[in-house]
């Protein structure tokens, strides 16, 4: 299969006469083969853009319009969006037979565990380390992860996939969805929240000490607030525009204050919900030396939460602190301060309003704000949202009128312009053909947006397979190796940066949970659905699928899982540098084992 590069170079050397009677010009096109690499990287970015900006947002609109509960949506439709590139690659492999799709899934298992989780822990502030993760959720995800890998090996070990094997994988996905939906309820039933009495308080853990009668009363009083400057309970959800980090994002009740130049959000969790089953969403366990007492609290949505003393709070406040904000429940917890100058704009939504916040490097985080979670929406809730919307717009308008100075020079503006120019073909064409689900007046077109997003992912996946074939022919790299390395990193790498961003806000636990959940759904969703379609409806029986070097790859998956599992058992998940080095060694060993 291998060729000598010198011989190939002579094969592709072309003799061309420019004009009759003139000297021959020999053009060597062997260097053009290197263009496959930037081409495939561009295709991976294009898939991430379509998936994050259009596909995931369309799924969110579908969940909202059909009132699908957050836990059900996170385990089903949002998982579909999270694994969109892998699902598209394996679907295209039905019509363009290749091992690239399976390789992207198997290699992505290692990449997600070591690189995404490792970099997320590396970026986590010291006060949140070592991570304290949810025991039931972590045990659930690791158990299903091991089961999915074993079932994958069982399905592929004989070089073909049958209807029974594909249906068993699909059944595993159904069981995982049910476990995600009911894990919190089962844990809540086995460990009901307890309102601490003073005589028992020293004996209770950190979760239940937050559920004192005084804290519950303070939380209830905060819910009665209406004026933005005095503080109000609002239900907020952060949309990070990333398929992995938005997989399980939910609305949270937060105590919020609006000041002249900043939006101040308390990280205090609802005392009735401050328990361990939520910490894999975005709850963090704070060990900051300034904390009055180590406890669970919410992570940041845009900024890293900070402990503020009374002087710092007074500097931020245009008016004196209200009695509610001065309660120790809020005063002793971290605060997230979002400068209003970073808020790009504010717009109404069908059940509240949205704040679009600049997160740097062209990234935008959307804060979706509605009335506090309750059984029904009252007139008082409508009035609170109206007052907040009007107040925010007035503050933003006033802030933009204050200064007539020249705006500060944008850093890296030259590089950003070139990047924007390179991205323009995909962003413009995708934006023109896929209805914008951020516009409320176009959200009724969600079926068209879903269909066009899938068509775009299918087209880009077909081009990725073609590019991998080109690299295989030009460099003699086996497709198995390209799937385990290039395709795996390409489909997962955009999640690395988002994992770092949310980890800085204290959400590394969410990155860990979502990375493990994505690995499970890669097998039970991104592989099971295309394989079921092919074996049941197209091939009407088993179809061949040979993966060279599958056994070593499966062994390496289990080896890479061990540091994470042992770290959690020892309550010391803080070894990212070793994880990153181990990943590079694993990739090199995988390539060597597959080539030989």
TORGUVEX-693340 format. One record per residue (C-alpha): residue in one letter; z, x, y. Coordinates in pm, whole numbers, padded with zeros to 5 digits, always signed. Example, Ala and Ser with C-alpha at 12.3 -4.5 7.8 and 13.67 -1.06 7.14 Angstrom:
BEGIN
A+00780+01230-00450S+00714+01367-00106
//
This chain:
BEGIN
X+00000+00000+00000X+00074+00286+00234X-00207+00466+00415X-00226+00798+00585X-00217+00743+00961X-00467+01023+01022X-00724+00857+00794X-00667+00522+00961X-00708+00683+01302X-01055+00801+01200X-01140+00451+01075X-01069+00287+01408X-01233+00558+01623X-01534+00392+01788X-01843+00569+01923X-01989+00385+02219X-02286+00476+02439X-02221+00364+02795X-02587+00383+02914X-02901+00504+02737X-02946+00877+02778X-02589+00944+02885X-02300+01117+02706X-02120+00935+02426X-01770+00813+02500X-01527+00795+02210X-01247+00540+02247X-00939+00568+02029X-00773+00225+01985X-00495+00329+01748X-00253+00319+02039X-00318-00051+02084X-00112-00122+01773X+00201-00048+01974X+00131-00362+02180X+00252-00570+01888X+00612-00478+01976X+00623-00607+02337X+00419-00907+02222X+00672-01010+01957X+00964-00952+02193X+00794-01181+02447X+00747-01445+02177X+01116-01429+02083X+01213-01476+02447X+00970-01769+02472X+01129-01938+02171X+01477-01892+02320X+01360-02035+02655X+01202-02346+02504X+01500-02401+02275X+01775-02345+02533X+01618-02510+02837X+01422-02796+02681X+01506-02861+02315X+01886-02846+02337X+01891-03045+02661X+01674-03314+02499X+01919-03338+02210X+02207-03372+02457X+02028-03664+02626X+01974-03830+02287X+02346-03794+02207X+02442-03940+02545X+02200-04234+02528X+02311-04335+02179X+02681-04258+02251X+02712-04020+01957X+03070-03880+01943X+03107-03514+02039X+03227-03400+01695X+02942-03576+01516X+02682-03449+01765X+02813-03091+01740X+02781-03087+01364X+02442-03261+01342X+02199-03284+01633X+02344-02995+01835X+02333-02784+01518X+01965-02874+01495X+01915-02735+01845X+02128-02429+01774X+01915-02336+01474X+01584-02441+01630X+01400-02104+01610X+01499-02044+01248X+01407-02401+01154X+01069-02369+01325X+00994-02035+01156X+01066-02172+00808X+00872-02490+00876X+00567-02287+00980X+00607-02081+00661X+00508-02394+00468X+00158-02362+00613X+00160-01984+00668X+00335-01848+00356X+00559-01558+00453X+00909-01425+00392X+00972-01384+00767X+01165-01713+00799X+01402-01645+00508X+01447-01288+00628X+01539-01412+00976X+01810-01632+00826X+01954-01369+00591X+01941-01093+00854X+02078-01332+01114X+02388-01386+00900X+02478-01020+00943X+02371-01009+01308X+02579-01313+01409X+02897-01191+01238X+02886-00830+01354X+02699-00820+01684X+02761-01159+01845X+03126-01176+01741X+03179-00802+01798X+03041-00803+02153X+03227-01125+02234X+03559-00971+02131X+03470-00652+02320X+03417-00855+02640X+03736-01060+02602X+04007-00988+02864X+04309-00803+02730X+04546-01094+02784X+04364-01296+02516X+04368-01019+02254X+04426-01019+01965X+04250-01353+01929X+04448-01642+01792X+04206-01869+01611X+04240-02211+01459X+04348-02176+01097X+04191-02497+00962X+03858-02448+01139X+03835-02078+01055X+03916-02142+00688X+03660-02425+00678X+03380-02217+00833X+03444-01908+00621X+03464-02116+00301X+03136-02294+00371X+02981-01964+00481X+03061-01806+00144X+02940-02118-00037X+02611-02125+00157X+02536-01760+00078X+02609-01811-00293X+02387-02120-00306X+02113-01931-00123X+02124-01652-00382X+02121-01913-00661X+01812-02079-00512X+01614-01756-00462X+01719-01529-00749X+01436-01643-00982X+01158-01617-00722X+01098-01990-00677X+01265-02291-00516X+01288-02619-00704X+01357-02972-00585X+01706-02962-00730X+01789-02637-00549X+01659-02759-00212X+01843-03092-00247X+02167-02913-00339X+02139-02706-00020X+02077-03025+00178X+02382-03185+00016X+02586-02880+00119X+02481-02948+00478X+02599-03308+00452X+02937-03195+00316X+02972-02942+00598X+02896-03207+00860X+03162-03436+00712X+03414-03153+00702X+03352-03070+01070X+03395-03433+01170X+03717-03487+00977X+03887-03144+00996X+04066-03221+01323X+04171-03566+01205X+04311-03436+00877X+04497-03156+01054X+04624-03400+01316X+04751-03626+01036X+04924-03340+00856X+05063-03192+01182X+05123-03479+01428X+05204-03382+01789X+05574-03399+01863X+05737-03471+02199X+06006-03207+02221X+06365-03300+02284X+06578-03049+02473X+06796-02982+02170X+06495-02897+01954X+06282-02716+02213X+06391-02358+02126X+06299-02420+01761X+05952-02558+01829X+05630-02361+01850X+05423-02301+02162X+05201-02603+02102X+05477-02860+02097X+05686-02705+02377X+05405-02809+02613X+05451-03173+02512X+05784-03223+02689X+05863-03548+02865X+05852-03377+03207X+05506-03234+03137X+05378-03569+03017X+05509-03736+03333X+05347-03469+03554X+05018-03513+03374X+05038-03889+03419X+05108-03848+03791X+04807-03618+03824X+04594-03895+03676X+04693-04125+03963X+04549-03891+04228X+04234-03992+04415X+04192-03756+04711X+04012-03430+04618X+04237-03217+04843X+04550-03353+04676X+04430-03301+04321X+04276-03534+04066X+04228-03551+03693X+03857-03534+03611X+03676-03499+03282X+03449-03192+03291X+03200-03036+03053X+03025-02703+03108X+02660-02676+03009X+02579-02305+02962X+02210-02358+02882X+02248-02168+02555X+02203-02325+02215X+02489-02136+02050X+02751-02177+02322X+02663-02542+02388X+02686-02634+02021X+03030-02793+02045X+03085-02829+02418X+03298-03134+02497X+03443-03312+02794X+03794-03197+02887X+04044-03358+03119X+04122-03107+03397X+04339-03113+03710X+04104-03022+03998X+04160-02942+04367X+03889-02926+04635X+03946-02688+04927X+03736-02571+05223X+03564-02285+05043X+03646-02323+04675X+03684-02558+04383X+04011-02485+04202X+04047-02596+03840X+04370-02576+03645X+04348-02448+03288X+04634-02671+03172X+04536-02872+02867X+04631-03234+02820X+04989-03203+02685X+04917-03471+02427X+04627-03263+02292X+04764-02908+02324X+04759-02829+01956X+04589-02585+01729X+04297-02790+01602X+04131-02762+01944X+04156-02389+01995X+03818-02320+01834X+03647-02524+02107X+03768-02341+02415X+04146-02322+02387X+04293-01974+02426X+04634-01829+02358X+04745-01635+02664X+04955-01321+02636X+04932-01227+03004X+05235-01037+03133X+05246-01267+03437X+05274-01580+03224X+05608-01756+03233X+05568-01825+02863X+05287-01750+02621X+05106-02073+02542X+04777-02243+02473X+04560-02334+02768X+04198-02406+02848X+03953-02123+02900X+03741-02085+03209X+03419-02280+03258X+03247-02050+03507X+03502-01786+03610X+03775-01595+03436X+04107-01781+03494X+04372-01595+03691X+04746-01626+03740X+04805-01689+04111X+05138-01641+04284X+05255-01873+04562X+05109-01653+04836X+04766-01645+04675X+04771-02020+04626X+04862-02076+04989X+04572-01854+05098X+04331-02063+04894X+04468-02397+05007X+04363-02552+05337X+04654-02796+05306X+05003-02746+05161X+05030-02790+04786X+05104-03142+04677X+05413-03213+04470X+05193-03256+04163X+05030-02913+04199X+05374-02757+04254X+05501-02880+03918X+05565-02589+03682X+05316-02736+03432X+05034-02645+03674X+05200-02375+03886X+05279-02143+03593X+04937-02169+03429X+04618-01979+03523X+04371-02125+03775X+03994-02100+03780X+03860-02050+04134X+03490-02131+04188X+03364-02039+04539X+03161-02323+04688X+02903-02071+04809X+02807-02024+04443X+02742-02398+04399X+02366-02444+04429X+02364-02821+04464X+02539-03142+04364X+02361-03448+04225X+02453-03785+04080X+02424-03867+03711X+02429-04202+03534X+02807-04184+03472X+02930-03930+03731X+02783-03626+03903X+02671-03270+03824X+02751-02939+03993X+02500-02660+03937X+02669-02320+03975X+02498-01982+04004X+02629-01758+03727X+02431-01446+03818X+02104-01296+03689X+01930-01630+03725X+02173-01811+03495X+02295-02155+03595X+02598-02335+03455X+02605-02710+03505X+02945-02878+03534X+02909-03238+03420X+03189-03443+03579X+03287-03797+03482X+03603-04006+03503X+03892-03904+03275X+03844-03994+02912X+03968-04346+02857X+03880-04654+02662X+03702-04819+02954X+03580-04722+03299X+03765-04907+03577X+03680-04971+03942X+03943-04710+04035X+03756-04451+03827X+03432-04539+04005X+03601-04501+04343X+03752-04164+04247X+03412-04031+04143X+03251-04163+04463X+03518-03999+04681X+03475-03669+04499X+03095-03677+04517X+03097-03752+04890X+03370-03495+04956X+03187-03220+04767X+02861-03285+04946X+03035-03277+05284X+03203-02946+05200X+02874-02793+05083X+02686-02911+05393X+02960-02784+05622X+02971-02446+05442X+02596-02397+05478X+02612-02465+05854X+02889-02219+05931X+02695-01895+05922X+02371-01800+06096X+02384-01441+05970X+02112-01287+05763X+02176-01352+05394X+02289-01048+05195X+02025-00842+05021X+01977-00945+04662X+02042-00669+04414X+01764-00586+04169X+01532-00823+04356X+01222-00612+04281X+01295-00610+03907X+01375-00981+03908X+01042-01059+04071X+00853-00871+03801X+01058-01043+03529X+00990-01382+03689X+00619-01299+03701X+00620-01213+03329X+00807-01534+03245X+00581-01756+03457X+00316-01840+03192X+00572-01984+02952X+00807-02142+03206X+00523-02310+03394X+00332-02438+03091X+00644-02555+02910X+00772-02721+03226X+00439-02898+03276X+00414-03029+02919X+00780-03111+02840X+00950-03383+03051X+01245-03245+03248X+01557-03395+03089X+01769-03280+03384X+01604-03552+03592X+01770-03890+03528X+01447-04075+03612X+01265-03897+03325X+01533-03918+03058X+01373-04228+02906X+01094-03993+02792X+01327-03815+02548X+01103-03891+02243X+00812-03714+02413X+01037-03425+02520X+01165-03387+02163X+00813-03394+02018X+00671-03147+02271X+00967-02909+02225X+00907-02908+01850X+00534-02848+01903X+00609-02554+02133X+00855-02405+01883X+00602-02453+01604X+00325-02282+01802X+00548-01989+01900X+00674-01955+01542X+00316-01936+01417X+00245-01660+01668X+00561-01475+01559X+00442-01481+01197X+00100-01355+01310X+00264-01076+01513X+00478-00975+01214X+00165-00959+00999X+00005-00740+01266X+00305-00504+01270X+00300-00500+00890X-00067-00402+00883X-00039-00148+01167X+00284+00029+01063X+00313-00049+00690X+00652-00210+00739X+00719-00469+00465X+00755-00829+00579X+01095-00848+00411X+01223-00568+00633X+01068-00727+00943X+01244-01054+00859X+01583-00893+00793X+01569-00683+01111X+01316-00772+01380X+01301-01149+01324X+01677-01175+01270X+01760-00985+01589X+01486-01157+01788X+01601-01510+01708X+01970-01430+01762X+01975-01170+02039X+01970-01416+02335X+02301-01549+02205X+02463-01207+02250X+02456-01227+02631X+02587-01583+02636X+02864-01483+02396X+02965-01204+02635X+02964-01441+02933X+03187-01703+02772X+03414-01433+02625X+03489-01311+02978X+03616-01661+03050X+03843-01642+02745X+03617-01834+02506X+03567-01565+02243X+03726-01801+01990X+03448-02047+02057X+03189-01772+02008X+03347-01683+01671X+03353-02044+01554X+02998-02117+01671X+02855-01798+01517X+03007-01882+01178X+02895-02244+01207X+02542-02134+01297X+02530-01914+00986X+02627-02207+00766X+02370-02439+00923X+02100-02171+00899X+02112-02212+00522X+02198-02582+00496X+01961-02689+00774X+01699-02430+00875X+01614-02353+00510X+01709-02672+00326X+01499-02914+00535X+01165-02723+00512X+01225-02643+00144X+01301-03007+00065X+00984-03118+00243X+00775-02863+00056X+00923-02914-00291X+00954-03294-00283X+00657-03409-00073X+00399-03128-00076X+00429-02915-00391X+00586-03198-00597X+00789-02937-00781X+00894-02571-00761X+00710-02337-00526X+00714-01955-00537X+00921-01760-00284X+00984-01396-00371X+01239-01206-00157X+01258-00837-00245X+01604-00686-00202X+01789-01019-00193X+02089-00902-00396X+02171-00603-00169X+02134-00826+00137X+02378-01083-00006X+02629-00809-00091X+02605-00677+00264X+02669-01027+00401X+02999-01042+00213X+03090-00687+00318X+03035-00769+00685X+03250-01082+00653X+03550-00889+00521X+03658-00722+00851X+03652-01055+01032X+03850-01236+00762X+04105-00954+00726X+04137-00926+01102X+04216-01296+01129X+04472-01276+00849X+04646-00987+01027X+04617-01165+01368X+04436-00860+01507X+04069-00942+01554X+03998-00649+01786X+03754-00409+01618X+03417-00463+01791X+03315-00098+01818X+03341-00048+01443X+03151-00373+01389X+02860-00263+01608X+02832+00073+01432X+02858-00098+01093X+02574-00332+01185X+02338-00043+01264X+02430+00124+00936X+02373-00203+00749X+02031-00251+00908X+01926+00101+00816X+02049+00062+00460X+01878-00276+00425X+01545-00133+00541X+01575+00165+00308X+01666-00050+00009X+01377-00289+00071X+01117-00015+00121X+01207+00169-00199
//
